[in-house]
């Protein structure tokens, strides 16, 4: 029995080491925030599986020992001659037949009258069979597992409850959405750029403006070395596409450098959107207008839509 216990312990350690090694070699360990939680859950399942196998093995050994003890008592009462006679009468039984009988505890058909109850339902008679050992073992194992599960997930254990798991998944999805939007923002160019109006984007645009543009255009866009950004006159056009293009490629002949190597497309869109908000702000000491007065061009589609609204 001691030898079997040693083998069982070695088997348990081998399963746990194999599980840990498989997770340690997983390439997603550094990128998946739930990697170690899933690893712990897998290890817990592995331990539960080992416990179940151990419980079944111990139960089978216990049943076998109980049977042998009963046999010994019977043979002690009847004498050794009865034992030898029983051995001679016992037919050869295959290994699988012995295991099936051991695990199901089946009563032979010819002995069922001894466990027949007086319950009769439309000709169906009830037997007083004991539950199969494997079924009883699984029942108690599930009770033990449920206790471990409740403690682990609901009563102070490291496991997350369903509500906590939901909140964590929502936070993870929001992070993924922010990463996706940031990637999309960095794919914008002078043909697809649109003016941003949300407070966060404009605040970031002002930060970029204060760090890079104030020296030439003034703190309020009033102009200095560069032109005034608050009036209606523009040298290279006053649309969001025009402003983005000048920021991206610059105007080297007039001292305006290209920022495409220093700012990401998303940042150029933010600062361009902030510049558009400076229109008509009337800062102190504005520089004289330069270029031509710019008026937004109305497309044919916009004109048609405007006419349709007027007709209504």
C-alpha positions as CSV (number, residue, x, y, z in Angstrom):
1,X,0.0,0.0,0.0
2,X,2.9,2.3,0.8
3,X,4.4,1.6,-2.6
4,X,1.1,2.5,-4.3
5,X,1.0,5.8,-2.3
6,X,4.5,6.6,-3.6
7,X,3.5,5.9,-7.1
8,X,0.3,8.1,-6.7
9,X,2.3,11.0,-5.3
10,X,4.9,10.8,-8.1
11,X,2.1,10.7,-10.7
12,X,0.5,13.8,-9.1
13,X,3.8,15.8,-9.1
14,X,4.4,14.8,-12.8
15,X,1.0,16.1,-13.9
16,X,1.5,19.4,-12.1
17,X,5.0,19.9,-13.5
18,X,3.8,19.1,-17.0
19,X,1.0,21.6,-16.7
20,X,3.3,24.3,-15.4
21,X,5.9,23.7,-18.1
22,X,3.3,23.8,-20.8
23,X,2.0,27.2,-19.6
24,X,5.5,28.6,-19.0
25,X,6.4,27.9,-22.7
26,X,3.2,29.6,-24.0
27,X,4.1,32.5,-26.3
28,X,1.1,34.6,-25.0
29,X,2.4,34.7,-21.4
30,X,3.7,38.3,-21.9
31,X,0.8,39.7,-23.8
32,X,-2.3,38.0,-22.3
33,X,-3.5,39.7,-19.1
34,X,-5.5,36.6,-18.1
35,X,-2.6,34.2,-18.8
36,X,-1.8,33.4,-15.2
37,X,-5.4,33.3,-14.1
38,X,-6.1,30.7,-16.8
39,X,-2.9,28.9,-15.8
40,X,-4.1,28.7,-12.2
41,X,-7.5,27.5,-13.2
42,X,-5.9,24.7,-15.4
43,X,-3.6,23.8,-12.5
44,X,-6.7,23.7,-10.2
45,X,-8.5,21.4,-12.7
46,X,-5.4,19.2,-12.9
47,X,-5.3,18.9,-9.2
48,X,-9.0,18.1,-9.1
49,X,-8.5,15.5,-11.7
50,X,-5.7,13.9,-9.7
51,X,-7.8,14.0,-6.6
52,X,-10.7,12.3,-8.4
53,X,-8.4,9.6,-9.7
54,X,-6.9,9.1,-6.3
55,X,-10.2,8.9,-4.7
56,X,-11.4,6.3,-7.1
57,X,-8.3,4.3,-6.7
58,X,-8.5,4.5,-2.9
59,X,-12.1,3.5,-3.0
60,X,-11.4,0.5,-5.2
61,X,-8.6,-0.6,-2.8
62,X,-10.9,-0.2,0.1
63,X,-13.7,-2.2,-1.5
64,X,-11.2,-4.9,-2.4
65,X,-9.8,-5.0,1.2
66,X,-13.3,-5.2,2.6
67,X,-14.2,-8.2,0.4
68,X,-11.0,-9.9,1.4
69,X,-11.7,-9.4,5.0
70,X,-15.1,-10.8,4.7
71,X,-13.7,-13.8,2.8
72,X,-11.1,-14.4,5.5
73,X,-13.8,-14.3,8.2
74,X,-15.9,-16.9,6.3
75,X,-13.0,-19.2,5.7
76,X,-12.0,-18.9,9.4
77,X,-15.5,-20.1,10.3
78,X,-15.7,-22.9,7.8
79,X,-12.2,-24.1,7.8
80,X,-9.4,-24.2,5.2
81,X,-11.0,-27.1,3.4
82,X,-13.9,-24.8,2.5
83,X,-11.4,-22.2,1.1
84,X,-9.7,-24.9,-1.1
85,X,-13.1,-26.2,-2.3
86,X,-14.2,-22.7,-3.2
87,X,-11.0,-22.1,-5.1
88,X,-11.6,-25.2,-7.1
89,X,-15.2,-24.3,-7.9
90,X,-14.4,-20.7,-8.9
91,X,-14.5,-20.3,-12.7
92,X,-11.7,-18.4,-14.4
93,X,-12.8,-14.7,-14.7
94,X,-11.1,-12.3,-17.1
95,X,-9.5,-9.0,-15.8
96,X,-12.2,-6.8,-17.5
97,X,-15.0,-8.9,-16.0
98,X,-13.4,-8.5,-12.5
99,X,-13.0,-4.8,-13.0
100,X,-16.6,-4.3,-14.3
101,X,-18.0,-6.2,-11.3
102,X,-15.8,-4.3,-8.9
103,X,-16.8,-0.9,-10.3
104,X,-20.5,-1.6,-10.7
105,X,-21.1,-3.9,-7.7
106,X,-23.6,-5.8,-9.8
107,X,-25.7,-8.5,-8.0
108,X,-26.0,-11.6,-10.2
109,X,-29.3,-12.3,-11.7
110,X,-29.8,-15.6,-9.9
111,X,-29.4,-13.8,-6.6
112,X,-31.7,-10.8,-7.3
113,X,-34.6,-12.5,-5.3
114,X,-32.6,-11.8,-2.1
115,X,-32.8,-8.0,-2.7
116,X,-36.3,-7.9,-4.2
117,X,-38.6,-5.4,-2.5
118,X,-42.3,-5.6,-2.2
119,X,-42.9,-2.6,-4.4
120,X,-44.8,-3.5,-7.6
121,X,-45.7,-0.8,-10.2
122,X,-47.6,-2.3,-13.2
123,X,-45.5,-5.4,-13.1
124,X,-42.2,-3.6,-12.5
125,X,-40.5,-4.8,-9.4
126,X,-37.9,-2.8,-7.4
127,X,-34.5,-4.2,-6.3
128,X,-32.7,-3.0,-3.2
129,X,-29.4,-2.6,-5.1
130,X,-26.7,-0.5,-3.5
131,X,-25.4,2.4,-5.5
132,X,-22.4,1.6,-7.6
133,X,-19.1,2.6,-5.9
134,X,-18.0,4.8,-8.8
135,X,-21.3,6.7,-8.7
136,X,-21.1,7.3,-4.9
137,X,-17.4,8.4,-5.2
138,X,-18.3,10.9,-8.0
139,X,-21.1,12.2,-5.9
140,X,-18.9,13.0,-2.9
141,X,-16.2,14.3,-5.1
142,X,-18.5,16.8,-6.7
143,X,-19.6,18.0,-3.2
144,X,-15.9,18.5,-2.3
145,X,-15.2,20.2,-5.6
146,X,-18.2,22.6,-5.1
147,X,-16.8,23.6,-1.7
148,X,-13.4,24.4,-3.2
149,X,-15.1,26.2,-6.1
150,X,-17.2,28.4,-3.8
151,X,-14.3,29.3,-1.7
152,X,-12.1,30.0,-4.6
153,X,-14.5,32.2,-6.6
154,X,-17.0,33.6,-4.1
155,X,-15.6,33.7,-0.5
156,X,-12.4,35.5,-0.5
157,X,-10.4,33.2,-2.8
158,X,-8.2,34.6,-5.7
159,X,-10.8,33.6,-8.3
160,X,-13.0,36.3,-9.8
161,X,-16.8,36.3,-9.4
162,X,-18.9,36.6,-12.5
163,X,-19.5,40.3,-11.9
164,X,-15.8,41.0,-11.4
165,X,-14.9,39.0,-14.5
166,X,-17.5,41.1,-16.4
167,X,-16.0,44.4,-15.2
168,X,-12.5,43.2,-16.1
169,X,-13.6,42.1,-19.6
170,X,-15.3,45.5,-20.1
171,X,-12.2,47.4,-19.1
172,X,-10.1,45.2,-21.4
173,X,-12.5,45.8,-24.3
174,X,-12.3,49.6,-23.7
175,X,-8.5,49.4,-23.7
176,X,-8.6,47.5,-27.0
177,X,-11.0,50.0,-28.4
178,X,-8.7,52.9,-27.5
179,X,-5.7,51.1,-29.1
180,X,-7.8,50.5,-32.2
181,X,-8.9,54.1,-32.4
182,X,-5.3,55.3,-31.9
183,X,-4.2,53.1,-34.8
184,X,-7.0,54.4,-37.0
185,X,-6.1,58.0,-36.1
186,X,-2.5,57.4,-37.2
187,X,-3.8,56.3,-40.7
188,X,-5.3,59.7,-41.5
189,X,-3.8,61.9,-44.2
190,X,-4.5,65.2,-45.9
191,X,-7.2,63.7,-48.0
192,X,-9.1,61.9,-45.3
193,X,-8.6,64.3,-42.3
194,X,-11.6,65.8,-40.6
195,X,-11.8,68.4,-37.9
196,X,-12.1,67.0,-34.4
197,X,-14.5,68.6,-32.0
198,X,-14.3,66.5,-28.8
199,X,-12.8,68.2,-25.7
200,X,-10.0,65.6,-25.3
201,X,-8.7,65.9,-28.8
202,X,-8.7,69.7,-28.7
203,X,-7.0,69.7,-25.4
204,X,-4.2,67.4,-26.8
205,X,-4.0,69.7,-29.8
206,X,-3.5,72.7,-27.6
207,X,-0.7,70.8,-25.7
208,X,1.0,70.2,-29.1
209,X,0.5,73.8,-30.1
210,X,2.0,75.1,-26.9
211,X,5.0,72.8,-27.2
212,X,5.8,73.4,-30.9
213,X,3.9,76.3,-32.5
214,X,3.9,79.2,-29.9
215,X,7.4,80.4,-30.8
216,X,6.4,81.3,-34.4
217,X,2.6,81.9,-34.2
218,X,2.1,83.2,-30.7
219,X,0.4,81.8,-27.6
220,X,-3.1,82.7,-28.9
221,X,-2.4,82.3,-32.6
222,X,-1.9,86.1,-33.1
223,X,1.2,85.6,-35.2
224,X,4.8,86.5,-35.0
225,X,7.4,85.0,-37.3
226,X,4.5,83.0,-38.7
227,X,1.2,84.3,-39.9
228,X,-1.9,85.1,-37.8
229,X,-4.1,82.1,-37.3
230,X,-7.2,83.9,-36.0
231,X,-8.3,86.0,-39.0
232,X,-10.0,85.1,-42.2
233,X,-6.9,85.4,-44.4
234,X,-4.9,82.3,-45.3
235,X,-1.8,82.0,-47.5
236,X,-2.2,78.3,-48.3
237,X,-5.9,77.7,-47.7
238,X,-8.0,77.6,-44.6
239,X,-9.7,74.2,-44.7
240,X,-8.7,71.4,-42.3
241,X,-7.1,69.6,-45.2
242,X,-5.0,72.7,-46.1
243,X,-3.9,73.2,-42.5
244,X,-3.0,69.5,-42.1
245,X,-1.1,69.6,-45.4
246,X,1.0,72.6,-44.3
247,X,1.8,71.0,-40.9
248,X,2.7,67.7,-42.6
249,X,4.9,69.0,-45.5
250,X,5.8,72.5,-44.2
251,X,6.7,75.5,-46.3
252,X,10.5,75.5,-46.3
253,X,10.9,78.6,-48.4
254,X,9.1,80.6,-45.6
255,X,10.7,78.8,-42.6
256,X,7.8,76.4,-41.9
257,X,9.4,73.0,-41.3
258,X,7.8,69.7,-42.0
259,X,6.4,68.0,-38.9
260,X,5.7,64.6,-40.4
261,X,8.9,63.1,-39.0
262,X,8.2,64.5,-35.5
263,X,4.4,64.2,-35.1
264,X,2.2,61.2,-35.8
265,X,-0.7,61.7,-38.2
266,X,-3.2,61.6,-35.3
267,X,-1.3,64.4,-33.5
268,X,-1.2,66.5,-36.6
269,X,-4.9,66.1,-36.9
270,X,-5.4,67.2,-33.3
271,X,-3.3,70.3,-33.6
272,X,-4.9,71.2,-36.9
273,X,-8.3,70.9,-35.3
274,X,-7.2,73.1,-32.5
275,X,-6.0,75.8,-35.0
276,X,-9.4,75.8,-36.6
277,X,-10.9,76.8,-33.2
278,X,-8.8,79.9,-33.1
279,X,-10.8,81.5,-35.9
280,X,-12.4,84.8,-34.8
281,X,-10.9,84.8,-31.3
282,X,-9.5,88.3,-31.6
283,X,-6.3,87.9,-29.5
284,X,-4.2,90.9,-28.3
285,X,-1.7,92.4,-30.7
286,X,-2.7,90.4,-33.8
287,X,-0.4,90.4,-36.8
288,X,-1.6,92.0,-40.0
289,X,-3.6,89.7,-42.3
290,X,-1.6,87.8,-45.0
291,X,-2.8,85.9,-48.0
292,X,-6.3,85.9,-49.3
293,X,-9.6,85.8,-47.5
294,X,-10.7,82.2,-47.4
295,X,-14.3,81.1,-47.6
296,X,-15.4,77.4,-47.3
297,X,-16.2,75.9,-50.7
298,X,-19.8,74.6,-51.0
299,X,-20.0,71.4,-52.9
300,X,-22.8,70.6,-55.4
301,X,-24.0,67.9,-53.0
302,X,-24.2,70.4,-50.1
303,X,-26.0,72.9,-52.4
304,X,-28.5,70.3,-53.4
305,X,-29.1,69.3,-49.8
306,X,-29.5,73.0,-48.8
307,X,-32.0,73.6,-51.6
308,X,-34.0,70.6,-50.5
309,X,-34.1,71.8,-47.0
310,X,-35.2,75.3,-48.2
311,X,-38.0,73.8,-50.2
312,X,-39.4,72.1,-47.2
